[in-house]
Amino acid sequence: MADDVDVTHPAAGPDSVLELHPMRDEDGDIRPEFVARISRAVQGGDATFLREIVAELHEADLGNLIEALDPDERPRLVELTGADFDFSALNEVDDTVREEILEELEPETVAEGVRELELDDAVELLEGLDQEDQEEILEKLPPSERDALERSLLYPENSAGRRMQSEFIAVPPDWTVGQAIDYMRDTPDLPDRFYEIYAVDADKHWQGAVSLDTLLRARRPVPLADLIEEDRRRVSALEDLEEVARMFGKYNLVAAPVVDTTNRLVGVITIDDVVDVIEEEADEDLKALGGVSSQEELSDTVWTIARARFNWLLVNLATAFLASSVLGVFQEQLQGMVALAVLAPIVASQGGNATTQTMTIAVRALATRELSAANAARVIMRELLVGVINGFAFAVITGIAAVLWFKVPGLGIVIGLAMICNLVAAALGGILIPLALNKLGRDPAVASSPFVTTVTDIVGFFSFLTIATLWFGLK
């Protein structure tokens, strides 16, 4: 849609204002002209148009729009749209963007937005703020809502208690199916979506669960006690979210009740919460493998990113000097045969690539608990054999290339033997180092990379130059 179309009241035309100002193009990307139109509306204070836009956008799309706007326009958009702004959209943006917006808004405005959110979304919105800002916002809430939020914020970070929803359906186990159905029909204040109901005693202690499909297939006089799954998998409020996500994946769960240390039902976790956890964990692991802080966001400033990456680069520089020191030991041999200086980095580089492949698989398997003491020996042997096979294959390839390049037949044998040594070392280093770090209680995703690349660089340089020295009799 052309950018010069300027209709702020869709009632006179199409049914939807987004028909006049489509947000995304055919590839699903945000249209620059749409962002420009919203930007002009924010700068011009066109609250009517902006309210119509945000009322039609899904929270995820609204989050994308917020990130596309200039920083000073973001809080202004929230203020102009008032009660029509869905604060859950702030959970769809980078942490840095969210914190900048919340800092610019009045506590009363944030408190009103928080009141419209489910407990888990409200906790996610507030937990990134410092204690003083949290308290200032919480003071603006009614006592009952404030107490619920404060209780959730007391749970450890990354625990099930932080991500659970406090709204669920709990009924006495001595009810019948008919009573439970009538209760759900007649009670207005129920969760928007639910997949099962829970049976609890008078003190809210967990008794079991009844899935909705089971409930609706049963006749009204049937006691709930006959339908209850007493062994239904449930989650401790203190359990780590990564463990919860793993349980959902393993047992194909859609929802799971959350209980406290006394087995009282305190909440429920649903699959949409778990999907967010899985995405966050995958994002953290991927960044860790690249030596990037899990807190780094696209919206961060240049100085913030440079400072965060500096320490990791400094560690890698130290390991690079360590690997290069091996070349200093063979200084005379390198001067006597220039081809060695040309080919040595090839051996080291190929080992680095191979060990990165093995390390990636090992770190991911450790994170998902697929790799454990029970199968570690088999996996180590598998990776060793892979290293041997690829080592021989690339020994032939690099050996032929070296002979054709430098016209020295023995050079092909030397680089071939070094390639086998380094790819075997890469396979062992890529699996053993993450296993060792995991055993020591360190995150293998964070700490493995500099160690394994240093091993392959040292082994690559040392094996190639040592074999060359022995083969050619260099001094």
RODO-2510 file (C-alpha; in nm, 4 decimals, decimal comma):
residues 475
     n   res          X          Y          Z
     1     m     0,0000     0,0000     0,0000
     2     a     0,1399     0,3370    -0,0933
     3     d     0,2782     0,5457     0,1889
     4     d     0,0777     0,8543     0,0929
     5     v    -0,2547     0,6926     0,1839
     6     d    -0,3680     0,8674     0,5018
     7     v    -0,6943     0,7396     0,6377
     8     t    -0,7322     0,7552     1,0136
     9     h    -1,0941     0,6459     1,0441
    10     p    -1,1558     0,3117     0,8765
    11     a    -1,5269     0,3154     0,9506
    12     a    -1,5814     0,5033     0,6255
    13     g    -1,3979     0,2417     0,4197
    14     p    -1,2658    -0,1118     0,4774
    15     d    -1,3532    -0,3080     0,7886
    16     s    -0,9963    -0,2996     0,9189
    17     v    -0,7492    -0,0144     0,9444
    18     l    -0,4772    -0,2695     0,8639
    19     e    -0,6340    -0,3149     0,5219
    20     l    -0,5397     0,0450     0,4537
    21     h    -0,2006     0,0154     0,6200
    22     p    -0,0835    -0,3487     0,5932
    23     m     0,1931    -0,4229     0,8412
    24     r     0,3782    -0,6988     0,6562
    25     d     0,4780    -0,7622     0,2978
    26     e     0,4447    -1,0870     0,1031
    27     d     0,7529    -1,2315     0,2760
    28     g     0,6182    -1,1608     0,6243
    29     d     0,8600    -0,8725     0,6926
    30     i     0,7435    -0,5428     0,8433
    31     r     0,6864    -0,2875     0,5704
    32     p     0,9039     0,0237     0,6138
    33     e     0,6144     0,2430     0,5015
    34     f     0,3973     0,0966     0,7788
    35     v     0,6601     0,1824     1,0393
    36     a     0,6945     0,5282     0,8877
    37     r     0,3150     0,5800     0,9071
    38     i     0,3085     0,4771     1,2741
    39     s     0,6101     0,6980     1,3445
    40     r     0,4323     0,9997     1,1943
    41     a     0,1201     0,9222     1,3975
    42     v     0,3258     0,9050     1,7182
    43     q     0,5027     1,2302     1,6447
    44     g     0,1725     1,3956     1,5513
    45     g    -0,0109     1,2628     1,8571
    46     d    -0,2726     1,0836     1,6429
    47     a    -0,4110     0,8729     1,9286
    48     t    -0,7271     0,7662     1,7411
    49     f    -0,5351     0,6064     1,4564
    50     l    -0,2821     0,4442     1,6887
    51     r    -0,5552     0,2933     1,9100
    52     e    -0,7220     0,1400     1,6050
    53     i    -0,3885    -0,0085     1,4954
    54     v    -0,2824    -0,1595     1,8297
    55     a    -0,6337    -0,2946     1,8930
    56     e    -0,6008    -0,5107     1,5797
    57     l    -0,2401    -0,6263     1,6239
    58     h    -0,1441    -0,9510     1,7933
    59     e     0,0885    -0,9001     2,0888
    60     a     0,3821    -1,0511     1,8953
    61     d     0,3219    -0,8176     1,5985
    62     l     0,2896    -0,5221     1,8329
    63     g     0,6235    -0,6202     1,9870
    64     n     0,7855    -0,6268     1,6409
    65     l     0,6432    -0,2827     1,5687
    66     i     0,7767    -0,1405     1,8951
    67     e     1,1276    -0,2648     1,8175
    68     a     1,1100    -0,1083     1,4701
    69     l     1,0299     0,2386     1,6107
    70     d     1,2899     0,4876     1,7296
    71     p     1,3642     0,4611     2,1058
    72     d     1,2001     0,7938     2,1918
    73     e     0,8784     0,6949     2,0070
    74     r     0,8241     0,3678     2,1947
    75     p     0,7032     0,4997     2,5337
    76     r     0,5061     0,7693     2,3508
    77     l     0,3160     0,4965     2,1620
    78     v     0,2195     0,3342     2,4930
    79     e     0,1027     0,6641     2,6382
    80     l    -0,1024     0,7605     2,3322
    81     t    -0,2822     0,4270     2,3065
    82     g    -0,3622     0,4131     2,6795
    83     a    -0,5940     0,1289     2,7822
    84     d    -0,5866    -0,0144     2,4273
    85     f    -0,2175    -0,1001     2,4589
    86     d    -0,1546    -0,4667     2,5393
    87     f     0,1338    -0,4747     2,7880
    88     s     0,2009    -0,8403     2,7063
    89     a     0,3606    -0,7052     2,3848
    90     l     0,6484    -0,5797     2,6000
    91     n     0,7364    -0,9413     2,6754
    92     e     0,7911    -0,9915     2,3013
    93     v     1,0709    -0,7340     2,2736
    94     d     1,4380    -0,7389     2,3735
    95     d     1,5068    -0,7016     2,7446
    96     t     1,6906    -0,3758     2,6831
    97     v     1,3997    -0,2273     2,4878
    98     r     1,1479    -0,3346     2,7525
    99     e     1,3500    -0,1864     3,0393
   100     e     1,3996     0,1425     2,8525
   101     i     1,0243     0,1726     2,7912
   102     l     0,9273     0,0882     3,1495
   103     e     1,1756     0,3397     3,2859
   104     e     1,0160     0,6151     3,0770
   105     l     0,6566     0,5344     3,1779
   106     e     0,4868     0,6513     3,4949
   107     p     0,4468     0,3771     3,7608
   108     e     0,0688     0,4271     3,7501
   109     t     0,0662     0,3561     3,3749
   110     v     0,2698     0,0388     3,4176
   111     a     0,0559    -0,0750     3,7095
   112     e    -0,2620    -0,0393     3,5035
   113     g    -0,1073    -0,2409     3,2233
   114     v     0,0153    -0,5109     3,4619
   115     r    -0,3361    -0,5544     3,6023
   116     e    -0,4582    -0,6730     3,2606
   117     l    -0,1906    -0,9442     3,2332
   118     e    -0,1904    -1,3037     3,3481
   119     l     0,0359    -1,3649     3,6454
   120     d     0,3186    -1,5266     3,4488
   121     d     0,3243    -1,2419     3,1952
   122     a     0,3166    -0,9815     3,4720
   123     v     0,6076    -1,1487     3,6529
   124     e     0,8081    -1,1690     3,3307
   125     l     0,7474    -0,7990     3,2737
   126     l     0,8601    -0,6928     3,6213
   127     e     1,1413    -0,9334     3,7026
   128     g     1,3964    -0,7487     3,4885
   129     l     1,3500    -0,4248     3,6830
   130     d     1,5511    -0,3386     3,9914
   131     q     1,3957    -0,3786     4,3355
   132     e     1,3124    -0,0114     4,3779
   133     d     1,1251     0,0135     4,0474
   134     q     0,9385    -0,3097     4,1198
   135     e     0,8210    -0,1844     4,4567
   136     e     0,7124     0,1492     4,3103
   137     i     0,4902    -0,0276     4,0561
   138     l     0,3603    -0,2877     4,3023
   139     e     0,2483    -0,0137     4,5411
   140     k     0,0041     0,1086     4,2752
   141     l    -0,1735    -0,2291     4,2572
   142     p    -0,4672    -0,3513     4,4680
   143     p    -0,3519    -0,5586     4,7691
   144     s    -0,4711    -0,8974     4,6356
   145     e    -0,2989    -0,8535     4,2990
   146     r     0,0131    -0,7139     4,4633
   147     d     0,0374    -1,0097     4,7025
   148     a     0,0116    -1,2613     4,4176
   149     l     0,2885    -1,0886     4,2229
   150     e     0,5133    -1,0545     4,5265
   151     r     0,4762    -1,4253     4,6050
   152     s     0,5737    -1,5207     4,2496
   153     l     0,8707    -1,2837     4,2487
   154     l     0,9979    -1,4503     4,5670
   155     y     1,0537    -1,7774     4,3803
   156     p     1,4077    -1,8302     4,2455
   157     e     1,4860    -1,6942     3,9017
   158     n     1,4282    -1,9516     3,6243
   159     s     1,2054    -2,1605     3,8504
   160     a     0,8603    -2,2937     3,7700
   161     g     0,7124    -2,0616     4,0325
   162     r     0,8220    -1,7608     3,8285
   163     r     0,6573    -1,8823     3,5069
   164     m     0,3392    -2,0472     3,6381
   165     q    -0,0122    -1,9082     3,6014
   166     s    -0,2061    -1,8709     3,9238
   167     e    -0,5461    -1,9172     3,7577
   168     f    -0,6663    -2,2772     3,7399
   169     i    -0,9788    -2,4798     3,8130
   170     a    -0,9692    -2,6779     4,1362
   171     v    -1,2668    -2,8739     4,2705
   172     p    -1,3298    -3,1232     4,5533
   173     p    -1,2702    -3,4873     4,4567
   174     d    -1,6131    -3,5899     4,5898
   175     w    -1,7963    -3,3879     4,3241
   176     t    -1,9637    -3,5524     4,0299
   177     v    -1,8977    -3,4806     3,6630
   178     g    -2,2238    -3,2848     3,6481
   179     q    -2,1275    -3,0632     3,9401
   180     a    -1,7905    -2,9864     3,7833
   181     i    -1,9462    -2,8978     3,4467
   182     d    -2,2114    -2,6772     3,6088
   183     y    -1,9410    -2,5025     3,8096
   184     m    -1,7438    -2,4220     3,4942
   185     r    -2,0586    -2,2975     3,3174
   186     d    -2,1773    -2,0796     3,6037
   187     t    -1,8469    -1,9305     3,7213
   188     p    -1,7503    -1,6227     3,5184
   189     d    -1,3997    -1,5760     3,6577
   190     l    -1,2218    -1,8759     3,5032
   191     p    -0,8975    -1,8984     3,3042
   192     d    -0,9311    -1,8026     2,9373
   193     r    -0,7874    -2,1402     2,8350
   194     f    -0,7490    -2,4619     3,0297
   195     y    -0,6929    -2,8249     2,9443
   196     e    -0,7736    -3,0078     3,2653
   197     i    -0,9242    -2,9544     3,6070
   198     y    -0,7599    -3,0445     3,9376
   199     a    -0,8917    -3,2138     4,2463
   200     v    -0,7806    -3,0723     4,5813
   201     d    -0,8813    -3,1239     4,9417
   202     a    -1,0017    -2,8519     5,1770
   203     d    -0,6440    -2,7300     5,2316
   204     k    -0,5722    -2,7253     4,8562
   205     h    -0,3473    -3,0295     4,8712
   206     w    -0,3079    -3,2013     4,5361
   207     q    -0,5333    -3,5050     4,4820
   208     g    -0,5164    -3,5580     4,1067
   209     a    -0,6201    -3,4286     3,7640
   210     v    -0,9022    -3,4898     3,5174
   211     s    -0,8460    -3,3980     3,1528
   212     l    -1,1274    -3,2189     2,9722
   213     d    -1,1743    -3,4941     2,7131
   214     t    -1,2200    -3,7500     2,9919
   215     l    -1,4592    -3,5203     3,1760
   216     l    -1,6794    -3,4491     2,8738
   217     r    -1,7030    -3,8151     2,7745
   218     a    -1,8257    -3,9192     3,1193
   219     r    -2,1889    -3,9079     3,2298
   220     r    -2,3009    -3,6471     3,4795
   221     p    -2,3588    -3,8789     3,7811
   222     v    -2,0057    -4,0274     3,7613
   223     p    -1,7917    -3,9238     4,0633
   224     l    -1,4753    -3,7327     3,9781
   225     a    -1,2878    -3,9709     4,2064
   226     d    -1,3421    -4,2425     3,9434
   227     l    -1,1761    -4,0279     3,6744
   228     i    -0,8879    -3,8741     3,8662
   229     e    -0,5315    -3,9449     3,7520
   230     e    -0,3518    -3,9584     4,0848
   231     d    -0,0129    -4,0229     3,9261
   232     r    -0,0436    -3,7228     3,6932
   233     r     0,2966    -3,5641     3,6463
   234     r     0,3306    -3,2400     3,8347
   235     v     0,6003    -2,9785     3,8865
   236     s     0,7568    -2,8352     4,1995
   237     a     0,7394    -2,4566     4,2173
   238     l     1,1156    -2,4567     4,2849
   239     e     1,2038    -2,6768     3,9881
   240     d     1,4302    -2,5338     3,7195
   241     l     1,2448    -2,4295     3,4050
   242     e     1,4857    -2,6217     3,1841
   243     e     1,3926    -2,9408     3,3674
   244     v     1,0243    -2,8553     3,3292
   245     a     1,0659    -2,8059     2,9547
   246     r     1,2474    -3,1378     2,9285
   247     m     0,9620    -3,3114     3,1119
   248     f     0,7030    -3,1578     2,8766
   249     g     0,8952    -3,2817     2,5750
   250     k     0,9558    -3,6284     2,7161
   251     y     0,5973    -3,6958     2,8235
   252     n     0,4146    -3,4910     2,5558
   253     l     0,2419    -3,2671     2,8106
   254     v     0,0157    -2,9742     2,7303
   255     a    -0,0166    -2,8519     3,0889
   256     a     0,1228    -2,9472     3,4267
   257     p     0,0078    -2,8525     3,7792
   258     v     0,2575    -2,6756     4,0055
   259     v     0,2772    -2,7659     4,3751
   260     d     0,4713    -2,6195     4,6657
   261     t     0,6894    -2,8061     4,9160
   262     t     0,3795    -2,9225     5,1087
   263     n     0,2098    -3,0576     4,7933
   264     r    -0,0402    -2,7709     4,7824
   265     l    -0,1580    -2,6729     4,4354
   266     v    -0,0292    -2,3210     4,3641
   267     g    -0,0394    -2,2864     3,9854
   268     v    -0,0196    -2,4408     3,6417
   269     i     0,2333    -2,4288     3,3594
   270     t     0,1105    -2,4618     3,0011
   271     i     0,2809    -2,5502     2,6760
   272     d     0,2997    -2,1887     2,5547
   273     d     0,5130    -2,1042     2,8587
   274     v     0,7366    -2,4044     2,7913
   275     v     0,7891    -2,3085     2,4269
   276     d     0,9214    -1,9725     2,5466
   277     v     1,1576    -2,1511     2,7856
   278     i     1,2877    -2,3791     2,5090
   279     e     1,3521    -2,0810     2,2820
   280     e     1,5324    -1,8947     2,5598
   281     e     1,7519    -2,1944     2,6460
   282     a     1,8380    -2,2565     2,2803
   283     d     1,9235    -1,8889     2,2406
   284     e     2,1505    -1,8980     2,5466
   285     d     2,3311    -2,2136     2,4304
   286     l     2,3861    -2,0766     2,0813
   287     k     2,5262    -1,7498     2,2141
   288     a     2,7455    -1,9312     2,4653
   289     l     2,9023    -2,1476     2,1938
   290     g     2,9955    -1,8295     2,0098
   291     g     3,1377    -1,6639     2,3184
   292     v     2,8543    -1,4111     2,3353
   293     s     2,6772    -1,3117     2,6566
   294     s     2,3261    -1,4506     2,6933
   295     q     2,2187    -1,0956     2,7853
   296     e     2,3302    -0,9446     2,4539
   297     e     2,0466    -0,8115     2,2411
   298     l     2,0280    -0,6522     1,8962
   299     s     1,9083    -0,3331     2,0598
   300     d     2,2186    -0,2964     2,2816
   301     t     2,4534    -0,0036     2,2278
   302     v     2,7915    -0,0387     2,0588
   303     w     2,9776     0,0229     2,3851
   304     t     2,7694    -0,2345     2,5768
   305     i     2,8328    -0,5038     2,3168
   306     a     3,2041    -0,4244     2,2797
   307     r     3,2568    -0,4355     2,6563
   308     a     3,0672    -0,7649     2,6908
   309     r     3,2647    -0,9336     2,4131
   310     f     3,6058    -0,8033     2,5184
   311     n     3,6774    -1,0531     2,7967
   312     w     3,5976    -1,3531     2,5805
   313     l     3,8154    -1,2226     2,2978
   314     l     4,0942    -1,1647     2,5502
   315     v     4,0771    -1,5302     2,6575
   316     n     4,0885    -1,6417     2,2961
   317     l     4,3871    -1,4135     2,2308
   318     a     4,5759    -1,5782     2,5160
   319     t     4,5046    -1,9257     2,3785
   320     a     4,6081    -1,8097     2,0299
   321     f     4,9453    -1,6985     2,1657
   322     l     4,9795    -2,0361     2,3363
   323     a     4,9143    -2,2189     2,0093
   324     s     5,1463    -1,9894     1,8148
   325     s     5,4268    -2,0553     2,0636
   326     v     5,4486    -2,4028     1,9125
   327     l     5,5586    -2,2428     1,5853
   328     g     5,8391    -2,0669     1,7714
   329     v     5,9812    -2,4043     1,8754
   330     f     6,0133    -2,4988     1,5065
   331     q     6,1440    -2,1613     1,3879
   332     e     6,4525    -2,3020     1,2149
   333     q     6,2547    -2,5743     1,0358
   334     l     6,0062    -2,3165     0,9076
   335     q     6,2911    -2,1036     0,7717
   336     g     6,4452    -2,4065     0,6040
   337     m     6,1275    -2,5091     0,4250
   338     v     5,8759    -2,2368     0,3408
   339     a     5,6071    -2,4925     0,2467
   340     l     5,5741    -2,5878     0,6148
   341     a     5,4738    -2,2343     0,7087
   342     v     5,2131    -2,2332     0,4313
   343     l     5,0606    -2,5711     0,5136
   344     a     5,0689    -2,5709     0,8957
   345     p     4,7637    -2,3424     0,9336
   346     i     4,5634    -2,5748     0,7066
   347     v     4,6120    -2,8667     0,9444
   348     a     4,5239    -2,6571     1,2497
   349     s     4,2200    -2,5000     1,0795
   350     q     4,0780    -2,8319     0,9681
   351     g     4,1140    -2,9665     1,3212
   352     g     3,9371    -2,6587     1,4581
   353     n     3,6445    -2,7069     1,2227
   354     a     3,6162    -3,0763     1,3090
   355     t     3,6284    -3,0194     1,6835
   356     t     3,3602    -2,7493     1,6587
   357     q     3,1293    -3,0044     1,4958
   358     t     3,1905    -3,2605     1,7711
   359     m     3,1713    -3,0006     2,0483
   360     t     2,8378    -2,8663     1,9205
   361     i     2,6822    -3,2124     1,9245
   362     a     2,8287    -3,2903     2,2680
   363     v     2,7163    -2,9638     2,4291
   364     r     2,3645    -2,9962     2,2900
   365     a     2,3418    -3,3606     2,4005
   366     l     2,4532    -3,2669     2,7521
   367     a     2,1982    -2,9854     2,7657
   368     t     1,9142    -3,2190     2,6663
   369     r     2,0431    -3,5021     2,8904
   370     e     2,0805    -3,7315     2,5900
   371     l     2,4495    -3,7729     2,6788
   372     s     2,5120    -3,9200     3,0226
   373     a     2,7414    -4,1614     3,2037
   374     a     2,5311    -4,4499     3,0724
   375     n     2,6162    -4,3895     2,7070
   376     a     2,9289    -4,1702     2,7276
   377     a     3,1714    -4,4509     2,6358
   378     r     2,9721    -4,5440     2,3253
   379     v     2,9477    -4,1831     2,2097
   380     i     3,3202    -4,1233     2,2689
   381     m     3,4051    -4,4318     2,0625
   382     r     3,1689    -4,3209     1,7872
   383     e     3,3284    -3,9763     1,7664
   384     l     3,6764    -4,1333     1,7704
   385     l     3,5890    -4,3546     1,4730
   386     v     3,4400    -4,0552     1,2905
   387     g     3,7679    -3,8690     1,3501
   388     v     3,9713    -4,1633     1,2168
   389     i     3,7576    -4,1996     0,9018
   390     n     3,7584    -3,8285     0,8217
   391     g     4,1254    -3,8095     0,9139
   392     f     4,2207    -4,0695     0,6514
   393     a     3,9893    -3,9123     0,3930
   394     f     4,1361    -3,5653     0,4340
   395     a     4,4859    -3,7075     0,4612
   396     v     4,4500    -3,8296     0,1028
   397     i     4,2923    -3,5045    -0,0188
   398     t     4,5436    -3,2678     0,1455
   399     g     4,8364    -3,4989     0,0663
   400     i     4,7610    -3,4939    -0,3065
   401     a     4,7017    -3,1172    -0,2990
   402     a     5,0335    -3,0550    -0,1194
   403     v     5,2318    -3,2657    -0,3678
   404     l     5,0711    -3,0941    -0,6678
   405     w     5,1319    -2,7534    -0,5127
   406     f     5,4952    -2,7820    -0,3969
   407     k     5,6192    -3,0787    -0,6095
   408     v     5,7638    -3,2462    -0,2974
   409     p     5,6361    -3,6095    -0,2716
   410     g     5,7241    -3,6528     0,0951
   411     l     5,5222    -3,3449     0,1891
   412     g     5,2004    -3,5276     0,1021
   413     i     5,2795    -3,8060     0,3487
   414     v     5,3764    -3,5582     0,6205
   415     i     5,0609    -3,3487     0,5983
   416     g     4,8483    -3,6625     0,5629
   417     l     4,9820    -3,8134     0,8860
   418     a     4,9407    -3,4792     1,0649
   419     m     4,5831    -3,4506     0,9395
   420     i     4,4978    -3,7930     1,0840
   421     c     4,6532    -3,7017     1,4193
   422     n     4,4713    -3,3698     1,4419
   423     l     4,1261    -3,4929     1,3382
   424     v     4,1507    -3,7750     1,5920
   425     a     4,2555    -3,5194     1,8560
   426     a     3,9682    -3,2946     1,7453
   427     a     3,7171    -3,5745     1,7903
   428     l     3,8446    -3,6630     2,1371
   429     g     3,8799    -3,3008     2,2483
   430     g     3,5346    -3,2078     2,1183
   431     i     3,3677    -3,4768     2,3293
   432     l     3,5962    -3,5183     2,6334
   433     i     3,6374    -3,1509     2,7221
   434     p     3,2601    -3,0769     2,7385
   435     l     3,2135    -3,3977     2,9417
   436     a     3,4891    -3,2966     3,1836
   437     l     3,3549    -2,9436     3,2252
   438     n     3,0045    -3,0769     3,2841
   439     k     3,1422    -3,3153     3,5472
   440     l     3,3085    -3,0205     3,7213
   441     g     2,9798    -2,8338     3,7312
   442     r     3,0746    -2,5787     3,4653
   443     d     2,8564    -2,4919     3,1671
   444     p     3,0195    -2,6712     2,8710
   445     a     2,8517    -2,4346     2,6258
   446     v     3,0348    -2,1386     2,7776
   447     a     3,3759    -2,2867     2,8554
   448     s     3,4427    -2,5495     2,5868
   449     s     3,5245    -2,3381     2,2841
   450     p     3,8634    -2,1867     2,3816
   451     f     3,9883    -2,5160     2,5222
   452     v     3,9017    -2,7363     2,2267
   453     t     4,0306    -2,4928     1,9645
   454     t     4,3563    -2,4543     2,1569
   455     v     4,3976    -2,8317     2,1673
   456     t     4,3525    -2,8691     1,7922
   457     d     4,5823    -2,5745     1,7154
   458     i     4,8605    -2,7115     1,9354
   459     v     4,8202    -3,0702     1,8161
   460     g     4,7931    -2,9566     1,4544
   461     f     5,1054    -2,7414     1,4561
   462     f     5,3094    -2,9777     1,6737
   463     s     5,2236    -3,2994     1,4889
   464     f     5,2775    -3,1490     1,1432
   465     l     5,6091    -2,9845     1,2233
   466     t     5,7388    -3,2784     1,4271
   467     i     5,6579    -3,5287     1,1535
   468     a     5,8141    -3,2950     0,8941
   469     t     6,1284    -3,2603     1,1034
   470     l     6,1620    -3,6374     1,1341
   471     w     6,0765    -3,7074     0,7703
   472     f     6,3015    -3,4480     0,6070
   473     g     6,5707    -3,4482     0,8727
   474     l     6,5364    -3,0748     0,9278
   475     k     6,7402    -2,9093     1,2000
***
